[in-house]
Amino acid sequence: MDTNALGHLITAAEALSTAREVLADLERALAMADDAADITQRYTARLKEP
């Protein structure tokens, strides 16, 4: 066993589960950022149209 940042005991399974949750959150954030970039690019292109 190891301890987390607060000094509480944590098992390897708990650490792995937490890491998976963090990666899933990161994946969702990246997808949202990609969507925002697409929207911005489309909006900017429309502004440049005559």
C-alpha positions as CSV (number, residue, x, y, z in Angstrom):
1,M,0.0,0.0,0.0
2,D,1.0,3.6,-0.6
3,T,-0.4,6.9,0.6
4,N,-2.2,9.6,-1.3
5,A,-1.4,13.4,-1.2
6,L,-3.4,13.6,2.1
7,G,-1.5,10.8,3.7
8,H,-4.4,8.3,3.5
9,L,-3.6,4.7,2.6
10,I,-4.5,3.8,-1.0
11,T,-4.3,0.5,-2.8
12,A,-2.9,0.0,-6.2
13,A,-6.5,-0.7,-7.5
14,E,-7.7,2.6,-6.1
15,A,-4.8,4.5,-7.6
16,L,-5.4,2.8,-11.0
17,S,-9.1,3.6,-10.8
18,T,-8.4,7.3,-10.0
19,A,-5.8,7.5,-12.9
20,R,-8.4,6.1,-15.3
21,E,-11.0,8.7,-14.1
22,V,-8.4,11.5,-14.6
23,L,-7.6,10.3,-18.1
24,A,-11.2,10.1,-19.0
25,D,-11.7,13.7,-17.7
26,L,-8.7,14.8,-19.7
27,E,-10.0,13.1,-22.9
28,R,-13.4,14.9,-22.5
29,A,-11.6,18.2,-21.9
30,L,-9.5,17.7,-25.1
31,A,-12.6,16.9,-27.1
32,M,-14.3,20.0,-25.8
33,A,-11.2,22.1,-26.7
34,D,-11.2,20.6,-30.2
35,D,-14.8,21.4,-30.7
36,A,-14.2,25.0,-29.5
37,A,-11.3,25.4,-31.9
38,D,-13.5,24.1,-34.8
39,I,-16.3,26.6,-33.9
40,T,-13.8,29.5,-33.6
41,Q,-12.2,28.6,-37.0
42,R,-15.6,28.4,-38.7
43,Y,-16.7,31.7,-37.1
44,T,-13.5,33.4,-38.1
45,A,-13.8,32.1,-41.7
46,R,-17.3,33.5,-41.9
47,L,-16.1,36.9,-40.7
48,K,-13.5,37.0,-43.5
49,E,-16.1,36.3,-46.2
50,P,-17.0,39.3,-48.4
